Amino acid sequence: MNKILFVIPARSGSKGIKDKNIQNCGKDTLLRQSVKKCLNIKFDADIYVSTDSNKYLEHIKDLIDNPPFLRPKYLSDDLVSDIEVLIHALHTCENFYKRDYKCVVMIQPTCPLRKKQDVVKTIEAIINDNYDSAVTCQKIDKKYHPFKSLYLDNKGYLGHFIKQESEIIARQQLDTTYIRNGASYSITPKQLCLGKSFFNCRSKLVLTESVLSIDSYEELKYCEQILLKEN
């Protein structure tokens, strides 16, 4: 059975926007939109909102029966990795539901412009195509290529962040690069728990259109305008 586990990480301690995950964006909050997106994807799946806040669980209780476990404090710090949170979520749901999962899918509330079909593609890469992980990405404009990034060294001198044997002049000389956009991350339980990375394995790039991961009020309002226009 290809049982899927959707994990929605929703820590309450956001620094940039207070209670960012339960801010309205369009006709609903970021967290509720994420839950609804998972409910609308037709796989045999469980949904777990990984949060340190009872208020957040109350916020979505009419949508799903979330396992009644808060994320522990040691996993609620600013510097805790997504991998640690996902491993905890996986073990929590395995024990609660008494199930084994084929694929774990991280759906971050801060990406409300994600498309359903892109999430599905990351899941199918795991359950149909034998990838260890699949990550949604978008292309980086070559004018922002990593080889063009500069930094100040400890003497205050400007230099290339990535050392190069020769100066790159034309954009045509640059390879295409990509950046994760937060729309969907899928991974096998084995790669999650043993590899502890979405990379350095058989990882599939799922190319999407440009979408935004919200970090500021300006980005929140920008996404809201797009969602209201779409509706």
C-alpha positions, 0 to 999 in steps of 0.5 A: 500500500502506498500510504502517504504522510503529509507533514505541515510544519507550523511552529508558532514562534515566527520572528518576521511575522507574528503567528505567520502560519495563521495569518489570513492570505486571501480567503483563508489562513496560510495553515488552513490553506495548506491542510485543504491542499492536502485534503484535495490531493487524492492519495491514501494519506494521513495529514499531520500538522507539526506544531508547538501550539494548541492554538494552531491545533484548534485552528484546524480541528474542523478540517482534520483530526490531528494526532493530539501531540505537540512538537516538543520544545527541543524541536521548536527552536529557530535553528532546528532543521526540517529533517529533524521535524519530519523524522519526529512527525514520521515516528509520531504518526507511525506509532499513532496510526500503526501504519507504515508509510511509503512517502513523507511529504512536507507542505510548508504553509508559507507557500500558498501559491503552490500548484496541486499538480506539482505536489503530485509530481513529487509524490509520484517520483517516490511511489512510481519512479523509485526516487529517494526524494523529490523537490520542487524548484524554479530556475534562477535568472543567470544574472543571479548565478552563484558564480556572480555572487560577491562577498567581503573577506575578513580584510574588507576586500570584495571578491567572488564568493565561489572561487573560479579558475577564470573570470566568467564573462558571458551568461552563455557560459553559465550552467542553469541553476535552480532554487528550492521554492517550498512548494513540496518536498517528498522523501522516502522514510528510509532516506529521511531517517538514514540519509537525513537529507533530500539530497546526496541521493536519487533526488528528482528536480520537479521544475515549477513556475516561479512561486513565493515563500512568504517571509515578510508582510509585503510578500504576504500581501502580494500573495493575497492579491494573487489568490484573490484575483484567481478566486 
